[in-house]
């Protein structure tokens, strides 16, 4: 049996990730061989994930977890949804969910240090431009930020708070931000009132 399996490439790659809360958790990434096998079975083009960095992988897994939760609630959801607006500009929402005739934007944040302040600033500026455009009609003017961070990580929250204060100190915001921990949201997903989110 061992000789028969010699040279066969695994379809999944196991990787352990530090959990935001609780014990570390295990994820399985599709390998190139696994993608080829899945493509033959499902007759669609499938690419293996190129994510290798632990932080990026946590972000990707967070997106998939939220997508699965939306699907379980029988809601339409799209990952890395590009929304175009005026003058060929666009925003990329981590997850766009349609619930109660509204489109909801969710952002997953896995880690934000001082070196990421500019990234968060730019993201908020892009959302400001989008929600100031007519194309934002039908999209709830709230960006729901879900943090997939370690319990002791206070800096990520501070960076987002600092970026938001910088934006609102310069102009009147066209949207608002509400946040909570991703693990808490997934424990009991609530998609309509979203009262569990903090401002």
ZAMARGU-4260 file (C-alpha; in steps of 0.2 Angstrom, whole numbers, plus 5000, padded with zeros to 4 digits):
<rodrens>
0) 5000/5000/5000 | 5014/5012/5004 | 5022/5008/4987 | 5006/5012/4978 | 5005/5029/4987
5) 5023/5034/4983 | 5024/5050/4973 | 5006/5054/4976 | 5004/5073/4981 | 4992/5077/4995
10) 4977/5087/4991 | 4976/5097/5007 | 4990/5105/5017 | 4987/5106/5036 | 4992/5122/5045
15) 4990/5127/5063 | 4985/5145/5067 | 4985/5155/5083 | 4967/5157/5089 | 4960/5174/5093
20) 4952/5166/5109 | 4955/5148/5115 | 4966/5135/5108 | 4975/5136/5092 | 4965/5129/5077
25) 4969/5119/5062 | 4965/5124/5044 | 4967/5114/5028 | 4973/5123/5012 | 4970/5116/4995
30) 4986/5111/4986 | 4990/5112/4968 | 4986/5093/4966 | 4970/5096/4976 | 4964/5110/4965
35) 4967/5099/4949 | 4957/5085/4957 | 4943/5097/4962 | 4943/5105/4945 | 4940/5088/4937
40) 4926/5083/4949 | 4917/5100/4948 | 4922/5104/4930 | 4926/5122/4935 | 4943/5131/4936
45) 4950/5131/4953 | 4966/5139/4959 | 4974/5134/4976 | 4976/5148/4988 | 4993/5158/4987
50) 4992/5164/5005 | 5007/5159/5015 | 5008/5172/5028 | 5000/5168/5045 | 4992/5185/5047
55) 4985/5184/5029 | 4979/5166/5031 | 4969/5171/5047 | 4961/5185/5037 | 4956/5173/5023
60) 4949/5160/5035 | 4939/5174/5044 | 4931/5179/5027 | 4927/5160/5024 | 4920/5158/5041
65) 4908/5173/5039 | 4903/5168/5022 | 4898/5151/5028 | 4888/5159/5042 | 4879/5169/5030
70) 4876/5154/5018 | 4869/5144/5034 | 4857/5159/5036 | 4851/5157/5018 | 4858/5174/5014
75) 4867/5180/4998 | 4885/5184/5001 | 4901/5188/4991 | 4919/5187/4996 | 4931/5201/4991
80) 4917/5210/4982 | 4922/5224/4971 | 4909/5238/4970 | 4912/5251/4957 | 4907/5269/4958
85) 4910/5286/4950 | 4924/5289/4938 | 4929/5271/4937 | 4934/5270/4955 | 4930/5255/4966
90) 4930/5248/4984 | 4933/5230/4989 | 4922/5224/5003 | 4929/5208/5012 | 4911/5202/5013
95) 4895/5209/5005 | 4880/5201/5013 | 4862/5204/5007 | 4850/5204/5022 | 4832/5211/5024
100) 4833/5219/5007 | 4849/5228/5012 | 4867/5226/5007 | 4879/5225/5022 | 4898/5227/5021
105) 4909/5218/5033 | 4928/5220/5035 | 4939/5207/5044 | 4954/5214/5053 | 4966/5201/5059
110) 4980/5213/5065 | 4984/5232/5064 | 5000/5239/5070 | 5006/5257/5069 | 5013/5252/5052
115) 4996/5249/5046 | 4988/5266/5051 | 4990/5272/5033 | 4982/5257/5026 | 4967/5259/5037
120) 4966/5278/5034 | 4966/5274/5015 | 4952/5261/5017 | 4941/5273/5027 | 4944/5287/5014
125) 4939/5275/5000 | 4923/5271/5010 | 4920/5290/5012 | 4921/5293/4994 | 4910/5278/4990
130) 4896/5282/5002 | 4896/5300/4996 | 4892/5294/4978 | 4875/5289/4971 | 4881/5272/4968
135) 4880/5268/4987 | 4861/5268/4986 | 4855/5251/4992 | 4871/5248/5003 | 4869/5251/5022
140) 4880/5266/5026 | 4888/5256/5040 | 4905/5247/5039 | 4904/5232/5051 | 4922/5228/5056
145) 4925/5211/5064 | 4941/5208/5073 | 4950/5191/5072 | 4963/5196/5085 | 4972/5190/5100
150) 4963/5194/5117 | 4978/5205/5122 | 4979/5214/5106 | 4972/5232/5110 | 4983/5240/5097
155) 4972/5235/5082 | 4957/5243/5090 | 4967/5259/5094 | 4973/5260/5076 | 4955/5259/5069
160) 4949/5271/5082 | 4964/5283/5078 | 4960/5282/5059 | 4942/5285/5062 | 4946/5301/5072
165) 4957/5307/5059 | 4944/5305/5046 | 4930/5313/5056 | 4941/5327/5062 | 4943/5333/5044
170) 4925/5331/5037 | 4907/5325/5041 | 4907/5306/5038 | 4895/5299/5025 | 4895/5282/5034
175) 4898/5275/5052 | 4908/5261/5059 | 4902/5247/5071 | 4913/5233/5077 | 4914/5217/5087
180) 4925/5202/5089 | 4922/5189/5074 | 4922/5174/5086 | 4908/5183/5096 | 4898/5186/5081
185) 4900/5168/5074 | 4894/5161/5091 | 4877/5169/5087 | 4876/5177/5070 | 4862/5191/5069
190) 4860/5199/5052 | 4846/5211/5054 | 4847/5223/5068 | 4865/5220/5072 | 4863/5227/5089
195) 4878/5217/5096 | 4890/5228/5087 | 4898/5242/5096 | 4900/5260/5090
</rodrens>
